Amino acid sequence: MFYVYGVSMTLARKVAKKKCSTHDGVHPNRRLLTPEEYQAKLDEMTAERYKKMKPQRLSHSLSTPSLCSQYIALANTQEAHRDLHVRYRKSTGKTNPKTRKEIFSWVVYTGGLAA
């Protein structure tokens, strides 16, 4: 299974919305921001988050790398994205000593055989 990883403006806005406050200042001088001020602050935080965020999983499970490349092409037409790439799960050859389950890692797909 393959996944598309990257940073999108939607994810950055979602994270910024959680951190952005509707108030300014501390208790004695605290005031409510106007909608315009809040939107300007949110846009600034979104742009900052977009630059600093690590790539996250953007797509659901896709069966082939060609579907991932189609997803990337479509995503670029919709909104701003950064660092789009394809990853897949690869076995590390190790097992967890407590659960005896195999340990996997996420590897960037470079076009070779994903085994």
N, C-alpha and C positions, 0 to 999 in steps of 0.2 A: 504494500500500500504506500502511496506517495502523497505528500502534503506540500502545499505552497506556504512558504514562510516569508514574512516581510513586515513592513510597517505601513499602515494606511492612515489617512487623515481621520477616518471614522474612529479607529481605535484610539488615536491620540486625543480626539475630542471627548471620547467616552471617559478616558482616564482624567483628563483635565476637568471635566464636569464634576467628578467626584471630589477633586481637590479645591475647586474654585469656591470661594465664600461669597455670599451675597451681602456681607457686611464688611466694613473697613474700620480699622482702628481697634483700640482696646476699650475696656468697660466704660470709663467715664466719658470718653470721646468717641464711642462707637456709633456709627451711623449706617443706615441702609443704603446700598448702592442703587442708583437709578438703573433702569433696564439698559440704557445705552452704555453706562459705565461698566455694568456687569458683562455685557456682550464684548466690549473692548478688552476687558481683563481676561475673559474666557478665550478670545481669539489669540491673545498674546501667550497665554499658557498652552494652548493647543499647538501653536507654532514651536514653542520651546520643547514640548513633549515629543513632537514629531521629529525634531532633530536628535534628541537624546535617547529615544526608546530603542530597546533591543528588538530584533525581529521576533515576531510571534506567529503562531499558526493562523493563517487566514482562511484556508479552505477545509472542507471535509475530506474524508478519505477518497482519493482518486486512484483508479486502477492502473493507469499507465502514465508515463512521463509526457506523452503527447497531449493528454488531457490537461496536464498541469501547465504546459506551454500555452494551450488555448485559454486556460483560466487566467494566466498572467497577461496575455494579450487583451482579454476582455476587461480585466481589472484596471489596466493602464488607460483604457478609454473612459472608465467611469469616474475616477477621482485620482488624486495624487497618491502615489505609492513610492516606497523607497526600499532598496535591498531585496527585491523579490527573487527567490530561489526555491528549488525543489529539494526536499529532504525525504529520507526513508529510514525505517528502522533496520538496524543491522546488529546481529548478535556479536557480543564481545568475546564469547567463548568462556565466560566465567559464570559461576552460579552463586546465588545468594546462600551463604552457609546456614542461615536460619530456615528459610523457606524452601530451599533446594530448587528454586526456579531460576531459569536462565536470565541473565542481565542483558538488556538491549541498550543501544545508544542511537541517537539521531544523527545521520550522516548526510552531508550535502551531496546530492546526485550530480555527477559530472558528465553523464552520458554513457558510462560503461555499464557492465552487467551488474544489476543490483541483486546480489545474492546474500 
